[in-house]
Amino acid sequence: MQVDGPDKIRNLAITGHSDTGKTTLASAALYVGGAVNRMNRVEDGNTVTDFDPEEIERGISIGLAACYVPWRQHKINLIDCPGYGIFFAETRAGMRAADASILCVNAVAGVEVTTEKAWHYAEAIDQPLFFHLTMMDRERADFRATVSALADTFSRTAVPIQLPLGSEAEFAGVVDLVSEKVWRFERDGEGKPQETDLPAEMTESVAEARTQLIEIVAESDDALMENYFEHGTLSAEELAAGLKASVKRRSIFPITCGSPTHVIGVSTLLDGLVDYAPSPLERGAYPASTVGGEPIEIQPVPDEPVAALVFKTLNDPFSGKLSLLRVLRGVLKSDSPIWNVRAEDEEKVGHLMHIQGKHGEAVPSLLTGDIGAVAKLHHTISGDSLTAKDAPLRLAWIEIRPPAMSFAIEPKSKGDEEKIGDALERLIDEDPTLHAGRDPETGEFLISGTGQLHVELAVARLKKRYKVEVILHPPRVPYRETVRRPAEGRGRHKKQSGGRGQFADCSIKLEPMPRGDDFDFVDEIFGGSIPQQYRPAVRKGIEEARRRGYLAGYPVVDFRIRLTDGQYHEVDSSEMAFKIAGSLAFKDAMAKAAPVILEPMMSVEIATSEEYTGDVISDLSQRRGRPQGMETKDGSQIVKATVPLAEMLNYAPSLRSMTQGRARFQMEFSHYEEVPKPIQDKLIVEAQEKKAAEG
């Protein structure tokens, strides 16, 4: 569709907890707006915004998707965001690209975990927000209780601008408190409203709710307050104008209601978005920074140099890469060059599109404030800033938090290692919260994500999209071994089997070093007990032996070797013989040096609400964690602790279960400590059993 200007654009992210009908709402809006010719449904697997095979199979949104609805000569861009907490980075990306959010709330379940997360993120980026109560036709749907919960949890200015006509199975429409019109819908799924009279039994409740709305709108503006005091009310025009201004300032959060399944209340919601949601011009400045890092703001000015934010990348093995973007300034034109600020490289913009899920409609340009897509940008990934080359800047993007869970992967088929790398690179282009790479400590190839389901979905995509099958394993913990006291060792290698023999003898002193100092070798031989050319071989033998470990096969660290004495033979000595002697001397010294196993300790920070703090601390104690203190930050309790890595491998699902998803954590390596003896004994037995099984 053609858009006359930025004032005719509305950009909304559809957010909320899982199973609140977000994708169904987007489908209903597309149908009512005439963008599709039938009502597509999640259960039928044919919705515009859930097009990934995994989304269709599981019936959930995994990534964000964009679509647009033509409505009253406006283009309403909708970004359908996932509701599961582990995919909340996608939701933050969608909200970052929008001018306002529609926060869907199940009228049966009320305020849930992702409701709170979306609210707090909208607050963090100062974004206007609408509440839309869904499932109004369901048994036990309670409009008043849900409205009260929203006001109590978030703000008393979360206020209805509609009242429901009927309840539960009798829900049939809405009463518009601004225009005082009553809209009734048939349950035929067509979504066509009919204006009707207000039922007599609702007269009092509508008058009361409208008075409350007028008072809250009047409170937000001095001029309106004067009018209200003078006339005792506001006109419909004053109320509508005041409401729009209040929404933009985040001083009012309108509440609407409907049943997306039956397409009830969808057209009235679209009317409300056109009337009260800010256009890109009204939303105002967007945060950015110069290439040097100096904070600035850019205004949505059409005749300034272009600046666009890529907020999602889609990769299809057949059609290639598709970059979803929001034009924040200027006009982006097809077949024009654009500068990728991160990659410091020029991209060629080919065909631009207005986007409906994974399909596009070619357009010659995208105006300031519009959302669209461009295909086959070579260097561009999610979060990139695309600007005019002579006016580069970095547009604000979301924080990508460290992954919470890792798995080791290996290909089912030999020779697929390269295919795995290429396929994962494409998946990571789409999903920046996914990480992959080889662990330098264990040598394993790890895939990391926000949770087990996140990783499993990545593996499923590898198989379905790129025909690569992998096996998942818990990652190995990079244990270490070390010594607690000095010791001496001697290694003597002598072999005679006819002809030239093998002979080498060396004596060493082994001593502990401070934690983290790894390994040191000191040559203290004076004279010629071991010729100079053989001494590096002694070191090499010790280094190879220490990498193989002594107790349980883990590398030995934090010790110094002093080479003190030895013997050699003019004919039978060789580098190989001294290498073997060095490894024997090392083993001899290790047996006397009180060897122990070390485990990696992690610095862990958990952000949770106060009600779960006790459970979190108790659980950390059971994981051999040591609390390091607590602090309050952004309304959350931050619990700090030092915990063994071995106890944190399954922490993400446990924390989610313990706190009903109302917590998050991050961790980083701190230091190594000795493993308690019972655990050490267990590790040694496991190593011996593994060695025996391998023959």
C-alpha positions as CSV (number, residue, x, y, z in Angstrom):
1,M,0.0,0.0,0.0
2,Q,1.1,3.6,-0.6
3,V,1.6,5.7,2.5
4,D,1.1,9.5,2.2
5,G,3.5,10.4,5.0
6,P,4.9,9.4,8.4
7,D,1.8,10.8,10.1
8,K,-0.2,8.0,8.5
9,I,2.0,5.2,10.0
10,R,1.6,3.5,13.4
11,N,4.2,1.1,14.7
12,L,3.1,-1.3,17.4
13,A,4.8,-4.3,19.1
14,I,2.3,-7.0,20.2
15,T,3.7,-8.3,23.5
16,G,2.5,-10.3,26.5
17,H,2.8,-13.7,28.2
18,S,2.5,-16.9,26.2
19,D,-1.0,-18.1,25.3
20,T,-2.6,-14.6,25.5
21,G,-3.6,-14.7,21.8
22,K,-0.9,-12.3,20.4
23,T,-0.5,-14.2,17.1
24,T,-4.3,-14.7,16.9
25,L,-4.8,-10.9,17.4
26,A,-2.3,-10.2,14.6
27,S,-4.2,-12.6,12.3
28,A,-7.6,-11.1,13.2
29,A,-6.2,-7.6,12.5
30,L,-4.9,-8.7,9.1
31,Y,-8.3,-10.2,8.3
32,V,-10.4,-7.3,9.4
33,G,-8.1,-4.9,7.6
34,G,-8.4,-6.9,4.3
35,A,-4.7,-7.8,4.1
36,V,-5.7,-11.5,4.0
37,N,-9.0,-13.0,2.7
38,R,-9.6,-15.4,5.6
39,M,-9.0,-15.7,9.3
40,N,-5.8,-17.7,9.7
41,R,-5.4,-19.6,13.0
42,V,-2.5,-21.0,15.0
43,E,-4.1,-24.4,15.3
44,D,-4.3,-24.6,11.5
45,G,-0.6,-23.7,11.1
46,N,-1.3,-21.0,8.6
47,T,-0.8,-17.7,10.4
48,V,1.1,-14.9,8.7
49,T,3.5,-14.3,11.6
50,D,4.2,-17.9,12.8
51,F,5.7,-19.3,9.6
52,D,8.8,-21.1,10.9
53,P,8.2,-24.9,10.8
54,E,9.1,-25.2,14.5
55,E,6.5,-22.5,15.4
56,I,3.9,-24.3,13.3
57,E,4.7,-27.7,14.9
58,R,4.8,-26.5,18.5
59,G,2.0,-23.8,18.2
60,I,4.1,-21.1,19.8
61,S,6.0,-18.0,18.6
62,I,9.7,-18.4,18.7
63,G,10.9,-15.3,16.9
64,L,9.4,-11.9,16.2
65,A,7.6,-11.3,12.9
66,A,6.3,-8.2,11.2
67,C,3.1,-7.5,9.2
68,Y,1.0,-4.5,8.4
69,V,-2.7,-3.7,8.4
70,P,-4.3,-1.0,6.1
71,W,-6.8,0.8,8.2
72,R,-8.5,4.2,7.6
73,Q,-5.9,5.4,5.1
74,H,-3.2,4.4,7.7
75,K,-0.5,1.7,7.6
76,I,-0.5,0.0,11.0
77,N,2.8,-2.0,11.3
78,L,2.5,-4.8,13.8
79,I,5.4,-6.8,15.3
80,D,4.2,-10.1,16.8
81,C,6.6,-10.9,19.6
82,P,7.1,-14.3,21.5
83,G,5.6,-14.8,24.9
84,Y,8.0,-17.3,26.4
85,G,10.6,-15.8,28.7
86,I,13.5,-17.6,27.1
87,F,12.7,-15.7,23.8
88,F,12.3,-12.3,25.5
89,A,15.3,-10.9,23.6
90,E,13.1,-11.1,20.5
91,T,10.4,-9.2,22.3
92,R,12.8,-6.5,23.4
93,A,14.0,-6.2,19.8
94,G,10.4,-5.9,18.5
95,M,9.6,-3.2,21.1
96,R,12.8,-1.3,20.4
97,A,11.7,-1.1,16.7
98,A,8.2,0.1,17.5
99,D,6.7,3.4,18.7
100,A,4.3,1.8,21.2
101,S,3.3,-1.6,22.5
102,I,0.1,-3.5,22.8
103,L,0.5,-5.6,26.0
104,C,-2.0,-8.5,25.7
105,V,-3.3,-9.8,29.0
106,N,-5.4,-13.0,29.4
107,A,-8.7,-11.9,31.1
108,V,-8.8,-15.2,32.8
109,A,-5.2,-15.5,34.1
110,G,-4.5,-11.8,34.7
111,V,-1.0,-10.4,35.2
112,E,1.7,-13.0,34.4
113,V,5.5,-13.1,34.2
114,T,6.0,-11.7,30.7
115,T,3.3,-9.1,31.4
116,E,5.7,-7.7,34.0
117,K,8.8,-8.0,31.8
118,A,7.2,-6.2,28.9
119,W,5.9,-3.4,31.2
120,H,9.4,-2.9,32.7
121,Y,11.1,-2.9,29.3
122,A,8.5,-0.3,27.9
123,E,9.3,1.7,31.0
124,A,13.0,1.5,30.4
125,I,12.8,2.8,26.9
126,D,10.0,5.3,27.8
127,Q,7.6,3.7,25.4
128,P,3.8,4.3,25.3
129,L,1.7,1.2,26.1
130,F,-1.8,-0.1,25.5
131,F,-3.3,-3.0,27.5
132,H,-5.6,-5.3,25.5
133,L,-7.5,-7.9,27.5
134,T,-8.0,-11.0,25.4
135,M,-10.0,-14.2,26.0
136,M,-13.0,-12.2,27.1
137,D,-15.3,-14.9,25.8
138,R,-13.7,-17.6,28.1
139,E,-15.2,-19.1,31.2
140,R,-14.0,-17.1,34.3
141,A,-12.9,-14.1,32.3
142,D,-13.1,-11.2,34.6
143,F,-12.7,-7.7,33.2
144,R,-13.0,-5.8,36.5
145,A,-10.6,-8.1,38.4
146,T,-8.0,-7.9,35.6
147,V,-8.3,-4.1,35.3
148,S,-7.9,-3.8,39.1
149,A,-4.8,-6.1,39.0
150,L,-3.2,-3.9,36.2
151,A,-3.8,-0.8,38.2
152,D,-2.4,-2.3,41.4
153,T,0.6,-3.9,39.7
154,F,1.6,-1.2,37.3
155,S,-0.1,2.2,37.5
156,R,-3.4,3.6,38.6
157,T,-3.5,5.4,35.2
158,A,-4.0,2.0,33.5
159,V,-7.6,2.9,32.8
160,P,-10.3,1.4,30.5
161,I,-11.3,3.3,27.4
162,Q,-13.8,0.5,26.7
163,L,-16.1,-1.6,28.7
164,P,-17.2,-5.2,27.6
165,L,-20.7,-5.8,26.3
166,G,-21.6,-9.0,28.1
167,S,-19.2,-11.5,29.8
168,E,-17.8,-15.0,29.2
169,A,-19.9,-16.8,26.6
170,E,-22.1,-13.8,26.3
171,F,-19.3,-11.4,25.5
172,A,-20.5,-9.7,22.3
173,G,-18.8,-6.3,21.9
174,V,-17.5,-3.1,23.5
175,V,-18.7,0.2,24.7
176,D,-16.4,3.1,23.6
177,L,-16.1,5.4,26.6
178,V,-14.7,8.3,24.5
179,S,-17.4,8.4,21.8
180,E,-20.0,6.7,24.0
181,K,-20.8,4.4,21.1
182,V,-21.8,0.8,21.6
183,W,-20.4,-1.8,19.1
184,R,-21.9,-5.3,18.9
185,F,-20.3,-8.2,16.9
186,E,-21.8,-11.4,15.6
187,R,-20.0,-14.6,16.6
188,D,-19.5,-15.4,12.9
189,G,-15.8,-14.5,12.9
190,E,-16.3,-11.7,10.4
191,G,-15.4,-9.0,12.8
192,K,-17.9,-6.5,11.5
193,P,-19.3,-4.2,14.2
194,Q,-22.8,-2.9,14.4
195,E,-23.7,0.2,16.3
196,T,-26.4,-0.5,18.9
197,D,-28.0,1.0,21.9
198,L,-26.5,0.8,25.4
199,P,-28.2,-1.8,27.5
200,A,-30.1,-0.1,30.4
201,E,-28.4,-2.2,33.0
202,M,-25.0,-0.7,31.9
203,T,-25.9,2.9,32.1
204,E,-24.6,3.5,35.6
205,S,-21.3,1.5,35.1
206,V,-20.6,3.3,31.8
207,A,-21.2,6.7,33.4
208,E,-18.9,5.8,36.3
209,A,-16.1,4.5,34.1
210,R,-16.3,7.5,31.7
211,T,-16.1,9.9,34.6
212,Q,-13.0,8.1,35.9
213,L,-11.4,8.3,32.4
214,I,-12.3,12.0,32.1
215,E,-10.8,12.8,35.5
216,I,-7.5,10.9,34.8
217,V,-7.2,12.6,31.4
218,A,-7.9,16.0,32.9
219,E,-5.3,15.5,35.6
220,S,-2.6,15.1,32.9
221,D,-3.0,18.6,31.5
222,D,-3.5,22.0,33.1
223,A,-5.7,23.4,30.4
224,L,-8.0,20.3,30.5
225,M,-8.1,20.5,34.2
226,E,-9.4,24.1,34.0
227,N,-12.1,23.1,31.5
228,Y,-13.1,20.2,33.7
229,F,-13.4,22.4,36.7
230,E,-15.4,25.0,34.7
231,H,-17.8,22.7,33.0
232,G,-17.7,19.6,35.2
233,T,-16.8,17.4,32.2
234,L,-14.8,17.3,28.9
235,S,-16.3,17.1,25.4
236,A,-15.6,14.0,23.3
237,E,-13.1,16.0,21.2
238,E,-11.2,17.3,24.2
239,L,-11.2,13.8,25.8
240,A,-9.8,12.2,22.6
241,A,-7.1,14.9,22.2
242,G,-6.2,14.7,25.8
243,L,-6.1,11.0,25.8
244,K,-3.7,10.9,22.8
245,A,-1.4,13.4,24.4
246,S,-1.4,11.4,27.6
247,V,-0.6,8.1,25.9
248,K,2.4,9.7,24.2
249,R,3.7,11.1,27.5
250,R,3.1,7.7,29.2
251,S,0.8,9.4,31.8
252,I,-2.1,7.1,30.8
253,F,-2.1,3.4,29.7
254,P,-5.4,2.7,27.9
255,I,-7.2,-0.6,28.4
256,T,-9.2,-2.2,25.6
257,C,-10.7,-5.7,25.4
258,G,-11.8,-8.3,22.9
259,S,-11.8,-11.9,21.7
260,P,-9.3,-12.3,18.8
261,T,-10.5,-15.9,18.3
262,H,-14.0,-14.7,17.4
263,V,-12.7,-11.4,15.9
264,I,-14.6,-9.4,18.5
265,G,-13.2,-6.0,19.4
266,V,-10.4,-6.1,16.8
267,S,-11.8,-3.2,14.6
268,T,-12.3,-1.0,17.6
269,L,-8.8,-1.7,18.7
270,L,-7.5,-0.7,15.3
271,D,-9.5,2.5,15.6
272,G,-8.0,3.2,18.9
273,L,-4.5,2.7,17.5
274,V,-5.1,5.2,14.7
275,D,-6.7,7.7,17.1
276,Y,-4.4,7.4,20.2
277,A,-1.1,5.7,19.3
278,P,1.7,8.1,18.3
279,S,2.9,8.4,14.8
280,P,6.7,8.2,14.2
281,L,6.7,12.0,14.0
282,E,4.9,12.3,17.3
283,R,7.0,9.7,19.0
284,G,10.0,11.9,18.5
285,A,13.7,11.4,19.0
286,Y,15.5,8.0,18.9
287,P,18.6,7.4,21.0
288,A,21.9,7.0,19.1
289,S,25.6,7.7,19.4
290,T,28.3,8.9,17.2
291,V,30.9,6.5,15.8
292,G,33.1,7.7,18.6
293,G,30.5,6.8,21.2
294,E,29.1,10.2,22.1
295,P,25.4,10.0,22.9
296,I,23.0,11.9,20.6
297,E,19.4,11.8,19.6
298,I,18.1,11.7,16.0
299,Q,14.8,13.3,15.0
300,P,12.4,11.6,12.5
301,V,13.0,14.1,9.8
302,P,12.3,13.0,6.2
303,D,14.8,15.3,4.4
304,E,17.8,14.4,6.6
305,P,20.4,11.7,5.7
306,V,18.9,8.2,6.0
307,A,19.3,6.1,9.1
308,A,17.7,2.7,9.5
309,L,17.9,0.0,12.3
310,V,17.9,-3.7,11.3
311,F,15.9,-5.4,14.1
312,K,15.5,-8.9,12.7
313,T,17.3,-11.2,10.2
314,L,15.6,-14.1,8.6
315,N,17.6,-16.8,6.8
316,D,16.0,-19.2,4.4
317,P,18.0,-22.0,2.7
318,F,16.2,-21.4,-0.6
319,S,15.4,-17.6,-0.7
320,G,18.4,-16.4,1.3
321,K,18.7,-13.6,3.8
322,L,15.9,-11.1,4.6
323,S,16.7,-8.1,6.8
324,L,13.7,-6.4,8.6
325,L,14.4,-2.8,9.3
326,R,12.9,0.4,10.7
327,V,13.7,3.7,8.9
328,L,14.3,6.2,11.7
329,R,15.3,9.2,9.5
330,G,15.3,10.1,5.9
331,V,14.0,8.0,3.0
332,L,15.5,4.6,2.1
333,K,15.3,3.9,-1.6
334,S,15.6,0.8,-3.7
335,D,18.8,0.2,-5.7
336,S,20.8,2.6,-3.6
337,P,24.0,2.3,-1.5
338,I,23.9,2.2,2.3
339,W,26.7,2.2,4.9
340,N,26.8,-0.6,7.5
341,V,28.3,1.2,10.5
342,R,29.3,-1.9,12.4
343,A,30.9,-3.7,9.4
344,E,32.4,-0.5,8.1
345,D,31.3,-1.5,4.6
346,E,28.9,-0.5,2.0
347,E,25.8,-2.6,1.2
348,K,23.7,-2.3,-2.0
349,V,20.0,-2.0,-1.2
350,G,18.1,-4.1,-3.8
351,H,14.4,-4.4,-3.8
352,L,12.6,-2.9,-0.7
353,M,9.4,-4.5,0.6
354,H,6.5,-3.9,2.8
355,I,6.5,-7.1,4.8
356,Q,3.8,-9.6,5.7
357,G,5.5,-12.4,7.7
358,K,8.0,-13.9,5.4
359,H,6.5,-12.5,2.2
360,G,7.0,-9.0,0.8
361,E,5.4,-6.5,-1.5
362,A,7.9,-4.5,-3.6
363,V,8.0,-0.8,-3.0
364,P,10.3,1.9,-4.4
365,S,11.2,3.4,-1.0
366,L,10.5,3.3,2.7
367,L,9.6,6.6,4.4
368,T,10.7,7.9,7.7
369,G,9.1,5.8,10.4
370,D,8.2,2.9,8.2
371,I,9.0,-0.7,8.7
372,G,9.9,-3.0,5.8
373,A,12.5,-5.4,4.6
374,V,15.3,-5.8,2.1
375,A,16.8,-9.0,0.7
376,K,20.3,-10.3,0.4
377,L,22.4,-7.8,2.4
378,H,25.8,-9.5,2.6
379,H,27.3,-8.1,5.9
380,T,24.2,-7.0,7.8
381,I,22.9,-8.8,10.9
382,S,20.3,-8.0,13.6
383,G,21.1,-4.8,15.5
384,D,23.1,-3.1,12.7
385,S,22.8,0.5,11.9
386,L,22.5,1.4,8.2
387,T,23.1,5.1,7.4
388,A,24.4,7.4,4.8
389,K,28.1,6.9,4.4
390,D,28.9,10.6,5.1
391,A,26.6,10.7,8.2
392,P,27.4,7.5,10.1
393,L,25.9,6.9,13.6
394,R,25.0,3.9,15.8
395,L,21.4,3.5,16.6
396,A,20.4,2.3,20.1
397,W,19.9,-1.5,20.2
398,I,19.0,-4.0,22.9
399,E,21.4,-5.6,25.4
400,I,22.3,-9.1,24.4
401,R,22.6,-11.0,27.7
402,P,25.1,-13.9,28.1
403,P,23.6,-17.3,27.4
404,A,22.4,-19.3,30.4
405,M,22.9,-22.9,29.2
406,S,25.4,-24.7,27.0
407,F,25.5,-28.1,25.4
408,A,28.3,-29.9,23.6
409,I,27.4,-31.0,20.1
410,E,28.9,-33.5,17.7
411,P,27.7,-34.5,14.2
412,K,25.9,-37.7,13.7
413,S,27.6,-38.2,10.4
414,K,31.4,-37.8,9.9
415,G,32.4,-35.0,7.7
416,D,29.5,-32.7,8.8
417,E,31.7,-30.5,11.0
418,E,32.0,-27.8,8.3
419,K,28.3,-27.9,7.5
420,I,27.5,-27.5,11.2
421,G,29.6,-24.3,11.4
422,D,28.0,-22.8,8.3
423,A,24.5,-23.6,9.4
424,L,25.0,-22.3,12.9
425,E,26.4,-19.0,11.5
426,R,23.1,-18.5,9.7
427,L,21.1,-19.3,12.8
428,I,23.2,-16.8,14.9
429,D,22.6,-14.1,12.2
430,E,18.9,-14.6,13.0
431,D,19.2,-15.0,16.7
432,P,22.0,-13.0,18.4
433,T,21.2,-14.8,21.8
434,L,22.5,-18.0,20.3
435,H,26.2,-18.7,20.7
436,A,28.4,-21.4,19.3
437,G,32.2,-22.1,19.3
438,R,34.9,-24.5,20.5
439,D,35.7,-24.5,24.2
440,P,39.5,-23.9,24.4
441,E,39.7,-25.8,27.7
442,T,37.9,-29.0,26.8
443,G,38.1,-28.9,23.0
444,E,34.3,-29.5,22.7
445,F,32.1,-27.6,20.3
446,L,29.5,-25.9,22.4
447,I,26.1,-24.4,21.5
448,S,24.7,-22.0,24.1
449,G,21.3,-20.3,24.5
450,T,18.8,-18.9,27.0
451,G,17.6,-22.3,28.0
452,Q,17.3,-26.0,27.0
453,L,14.3,-25.4,24.7
454,H,16.2,-22.6,23.0
455,V,19.1,-25.0,22.2
456,E,16.7,-27.8,21.2
457,L,15.0,-25.5,18.8
458,A,18.3,-24.6,17.2
459,V,19.2,-28.3,16.8
460,A,15.7,-28.9,15.2
461,R,16.3,-26.1,12.8
462,L,19.8,-27.5,11.9
463,K,18.1,-30.7,10.9
464,K,15.0,-29.3,9.1
465,R,16.6,-26.4,7.3
466,Y,20.1,-27.5,6.7
467,K,19.9,-31.3,6.8
468,V,22.5,-31.5,9.6
469,E,21.9,-33.8,12.5
470,V,23.8,-33.5,15.7
471,I,24.0,-35.2,19.1
472,L,23.7,-33.1,22.3
473,H,25.7,-33.7,25.4
474,P,26.1,-31.8,28.7
475,P,29.4,-29.9,28.4
476,R,32.5,-31.2,30.2
477,V,33.5,-29.3,33.3
478,P,37.1,-28.2,32.8
479,Y,38.6,-29.6,36.0
480,R,42.3,-29.2,36.7
481,E,44.8,-31.0,38.9
482,T,47.5,-29.5,41.1
483,V,49.9,-30.3,44.0
484,R,49.8,-29.3,47.6
485,R,53.4,-29.9,48.7
486,P,57.0,-30.1,47.2
487,A,58.3,-33.4,46.1
488,E,61.3,-34.9,44.2
489,G,61.1,-37.4,41.4
490,R,63.4,-39.5,39.3
491,G,62.8,-40.9,35.9
492,R,65.0,-43.6,34.4
493,H,64.4,-45.0,30.9
494,K,66.6,-47.9,29.9
495,K,66.0,-50.3,27.1
496,Q,68.3,-52.7,25.4
497,S,67.0,-55.0,22.7
498,G,70.0,-55.6,20.5
499,G,71.8,-52.9,18.6
500,R,71.5,-49.4,19.8
501,G,69.6,-49.1,23.1
502,Q,67.7,-46.3,24.8
503,F,69.0,-44.6,28.0
504,A,68.0,-41.5,29.9
505,D,67.9,-40.5,33.5
506,C,66.8,-37.3,35.1
507,S,66.0,-35.9,38.6
508,I,63.5,-33.1,39.2
509,K,62.1,-31.1,42.1
510,L,58.4,-30.3,41.9
511,E,56.9,-27.4,43.9
512,P,53.5,-25.7,44.1
513,M,53.0,-22.2,42.7
514,P,50.2,-19.7,43.4
515,R,46.8,-20.5,41.8
516,G,46.6,-19.3,38.2
517,D,50.4,-19.4,37.5
518,D,50.0,-22.6,35.4
519,F,53.5,-24.1,34.8
520,D,57.2,-23.1,35.0
521,F,60.3,-25.0,34.1
522,V,63.7,-24.2,35.5
523,D,67.0,-25.7,34.3
524,E,69.3,-26.0,37.3
525,I,71.8,-28.4,35.9
526,F,75.4,-27.3,36.2
527,G,77.9,-29.2,34.2
528,G,77.2,-32.0,31.8
529,S,75.1,-34.6,33.6
530,I,72.6,-34.0,30.8
531,P,73.8,-32.4,27.6
532,Q,72.1,-29.2,26.6
533,Q,70.5,-30.7,23.5
534,Y,68.5,-33.2,25.6
535,R,67.1,-30.8,28.3
536,P,64.2,-29.4,26.2
537,A,63.1,-33.0,25.7
538,V,62.8,-33.5,29.4
539,R,60.5,-30.4,29.5
540,K,58.5,-31.7,26.6
541,G,58.0,-35.0,28.3
542,I,56.8,-33.3,31.5
543,E,54.4,-31.0,29.5
544,E,52.9,-33.9,27.7
545,A,52.4,-35.9,30.9
546,R,50.9,-32.9,32.7
547,R,48.3,-32.4,30.0
548,R,47.3,-36.1,30.4
549,G,46.8,-35.6,34.1
550,Y,47.7,-37.8,37.0
551,L,44.6,-38.5,39.1
552,A,41.7,-38.4,36.7
553,G,43.0,-37.3,33.3
554,Y,42.8,-33.5,33.8
555,P,45.7,-31.1,33.1
556,V,48.0,-30.4,36.0
557,V,48.6,-26.7,36.7
558,D,50.2,-24.3,39.2
559,F,53.5,-26.0,39.7
560,R,57.2,-25.5,38.9
561,I,59.7,-28.1,37.9
562,R,63.4,-27.7,38.6
563,L,65.6,-30.0,36.6
564,T,68.5,-30.8,39.0
565,D,70.5,-33.8,37.8
566,G,70.6,-36.8,35.4
567,Q,72.7,-39.2,33.5
568,Y,73.2,-39.9,29.8
569,H,75.0,-42.4,27.5
570,E,77.1,-41.3,24.6
571,V,75.5,-43.9,22.3
572,D,72.1,-44.8,23.7
573,S,70.8,-41.5,24.8
574,S,68.3,-39.5,22.5
575,E,65.7,-36.8,22.7
576,M,63.0,-39.5,22.8
577,A,64.6,-41.3,25.7
578,F,64.9,-38.1,27.7
579,K,61.3,-37.2,26.8
580,I,60.1,-40.5,28.3
581,A,62.4,-40.1,31.3
582,G,60.9,-36.6,31.9
583,S,57.4,-38.0,32.0
584,L,58.4,-40.8,34.4
585,A,60.1,-38.3,36.7
586,F,56.9,-36.2,36.7
587,K,54.7,-39.2,37.6
588,D,57.1,-40.2,40.4
589,A,57.1,-36.7,41.9
590,M,53.3,-36.3,41.6
591,A,52.8,-39.5,43.6
592,K,54.5,-37.8,46.6
593,A,53.2,-34.2,46.1
594,A,49.6,-34.7,47.6
595,P,47.9,-34.1,44.2
596,V,44.3,-32.8,44.2
597,I,41.6,-32.0,41.7
598,L,40.5,-28.3,41.2
599,E,37.1,-27.2,39.9
600,P,36.2,-23.9,38.3
601,M,34.2,-21.5,40.5
602,M,31.8,-19.0,39.0
603,S,30.8,-15.6,40.1
604,V,27.0,-15.7,39.9
605,E,24.4,-12.9,40.0
606,I,20.7,-13.7,40.2
607,A,18.1,-10.9,39.8
608,T,14.8,-11.9,41.4
609,S,11.9,-10.5,43.2
610,E,12.0,-10.3,47.0
611,E,9.5,-13.0,47.5
612,Y,11.9,-15.6,46.0
613,T,15.1,-14.5,47.5
614,G,15.0,-17.0,50.4
615,D,14.4,-19.9,48.0
616,V,17.2,-18.7,45.7
617,I,19.8,-18.5,48.5
618,S,18.7,-21.9,49.9
619,D,19.1,-23.5,46.5
620,L,22.5,-22.0,46.0
621,S,23.6,-23.4,49.4
622,Q,22.5,-26.9,48.2
623,R,24.7,-26.3,45.2
624,R,27.8,-25.7,47.4
625,G,27.5,-22.0,46.7
626,R,28.8,-19.3,49.0
627,P,26.7,-16.1,49.2
628,Q,28.7,-12.9,48.6
629,G,26.0,-10.4,49.4
630,M,22.8,-8.8,48.1
631,E,21.8,-5.4,46.7
632,T,18.7,-3.8,45.3
633,K,18.8,-2.7,41.6
634,D,15.9,-1.6,39.3
635,G,13.4,-3.0,41.7
636,S,15.0,-6.5,41.9
637,Q,17.0,-8.2,44.5
638,I,20.5,-9.1,43.2
639,V,21.9,-12.1,44.9
640,K,25.6,-12.6,44.5
641,A,27.4,-15.9,45.1
642,T,30.4,-18.0,44.2
643,V,29.3,-21.5,43.0
644,P,31.1,-24.4,41.4
645,L,30.5,-24.7,37.6
646,A,29.6,-28.3,38.0
647,E,26.5,-27.3,40.1
648,M,25.3,-24.7,37.5
649,L,24.9,-26.8,34.4
650,N,21.2,-27.3,35.0
651,Y,20.6,-24.1,36.8
652,A,18.5,-22.3,34.2
653,P,15.4,-24.6,34.2
654,S,15.7,-24.9,38.0
655,L,15.7,-21.2,38.5
656,R,12.8,-20.7,36.1
657,S,10.8,-23.3,38.0
658,M,11.7,-22.0,41.4
659,T,10.7,-18.4,40.6
660,Q,7.9,-19.0,38.1
661,G,10.1,-17.4,35.5
662,R,10.5,-14.2,37.5
663,A,14.3,-14.3,37.7
664,R,17.4,-14.3,35.5
665,F,21.0,-14.9,36.2
666,Q,24.5,-14.4,34.7
667,M,27.8,-15.9,35.6
668,E,31.4,-15.7,34.7
669,F,34.5,-17.6,35.7
670,S,36.1,-16.5,39.0
671,H,38.9,-18.9,40.0
672,Y,39.8,-22.5,40.7
673,E,39.4,-24.3,44.1
674,E,40.0,-27.7,45.5
675,V,37.2,-30.2,45.0
676,P,35.8,-31.8,48.2
677,K,37.3,-35.2,48.7
678,P,34.0,-37.2,48.1
679,I,33.6,-35.5,44.8
680,Q,37.3,-36.0,44.0
681,D,37.1,-39.7,44.7
682,K,34.0,-40.0,42.5
683,L,35.8,-38.3,39.6
684,I,38.8,-40.6,40.0
685,V,36.6,-43.7,39.9
686,E,34.8,-42.4,36.8
687,A,38.1,-41.7,35.1
688,Q,39.4,-45.2,35.9
689,E,36.1,-46.8,34.7
690,K,36.3,-44.9,31.4
691,K,39.9,-45.8,30.9
692,A,39.1,-49.5,31.5
693,A,36.1,-49.4,29.1
694,E,38.3,-47.9,26.4
695,G,40.7,-50.8,26.8
